[in-house]
Amino acid sequence: MNTPCYTVAAMDLGVYHLRHFSISFLSSLLDAESAHVKLERSSSGASVVAIDNKIEQAMDLVKSHLMYAVREEVEVLKEQIKELIDRNSQLEQENTLLKTLASPEQMAQFQAQVQTGSPPTAATPGPPSSAALAQPASHSSGPSA
């Protein structure tokens, strides 16, 4: 159960906190530079090495947290892209089907609406299209319940 589920908003918040932590941490490092010089003059080289190691460990930790957050965000975005590609494919198939079922008059009317920028209107009553005639009627020979 080491795989926590994050929503996009929670992930954004997590990345924000990590960035804020990184900025605060790096700001404190800049202040530590002057302390580093003072330590070098007043203490042994072992203390300086220990502090450098701690700083390096902290920076590695920040880096690993940021990389984890980025990987999680990439996975979420990949899934969204996959869903959008599937939806786009479905809409293209639907569009192709509708174009084949539309009468030439309907296509001409649609093209005119697209050129003028007017919104599509509801179908006007008229003679039924061949697509409507081709659809089987569902009649039952007995009484319906």
Long-range contacts (C-beta under 8 A, 24 or more apart in sequence): 6-72, 6-76, 8-73, 8-76, 11-69, 11-72, 11-73, 11-76, 14-69, 15-66, 15-69, 15-70, 15-73, 18-62, 18-65, 18-66, 18-69, 19-66, 21-62, 22-62, 22-66, 25-58, 25-59, 25-62, 29-55, 101-129, 101-131, 102-129, 102-131, 103-129, 103-130
